[in-house]
Amino acid sequence: MKKRKILIPIPKSRFLRIKCPSCGNEQIVFDHATFPVKCFVCSSLLAVPTGGKAKVLGEVVRVLG
């Protein structure tokens, strides 16, 4: 049997809705972030880049896309 090619590739990256651990604000973040992501309300760190997937410091509420 031959393997079939995937006609439309599925991306490995997604957007995440993250809840801030200190103030409870929910914010949408790219999971392969290249810059540190801060909360809009209290300026605490939500995600730290690691070279690939970002290290998420808050609670992931929902995965989008």
C-alpha positions in Angstrom: 0.0 0.0 0.0 1.1 3.5 -0.8 0.8 6.4 1.6 -1.5 9.1 0.5 -0.2 12.7 0.5 -2.1 15.1 2.7 -3.5 17.7 0.2 -4.0 20.5 2.8 -1.4 20.4 5.6 -2.7 21.0 9.1 -0.6 23.6 11.0 1.0 22.6 14.3 0.7 26.0 15.9 -2.5 27.3 17.5 -3.8 30.3 19.4 -4.6 29.8 23.1 -7.0 31.7 25.4 -5.0 32.0 28.6 -6.2 33.1 32.0 -3.8 35.3 34.0 -2.9 33.7 37.3 -2.7 37.0 39.2 -5.7 39.1 38.0 -7.9 36.6 36.1 -7.9 38.5 32.8 -8.3 36.2 29.7 -6.1 37.0 26.8 -5.4 35.3 23.4 -1.8 34.2 22.8 0.1 32.4 20.0 1.5 29.2 21.3 4.8 29.6 19.4 5.4 33.2 20.7 8.8 34.6 20.0 8.5 37.5 22.5 7.5 37.4 26.2 3.7 37.9 26.5 2.5 40.2 29.3 -1.0 40.6 30.7 -2.7 43.8 29.4 -4.2 44.5 32.9 -1.5 43.7 35.5 1.6 43.3 33.3 2.5 39.8 34.7 4.1 37.3 32.3 1.7 34.9 30.6 4.1 33.1 28.1 7.9 32.9 27.8 9.6 31.9 24.5 11.7 28.8 24.5 12.8 28.5 20.9 9.8 26.4 19.8 6.6 26.3 21.7 6.3 29.0 24.3 6.1 28.1 28.0 2.7 29.1 29.2 2.6 30.4 32.8 -1.2 30.9 33.0 -4.1 28.5 32.8 -5.1 27.5 29.2 -8.9 28.1 29.1 -9.5 27.2 25.4 -7.5 26.1 22.3 -8.5 28.1 19.3 -8.0 27.0 15.7 
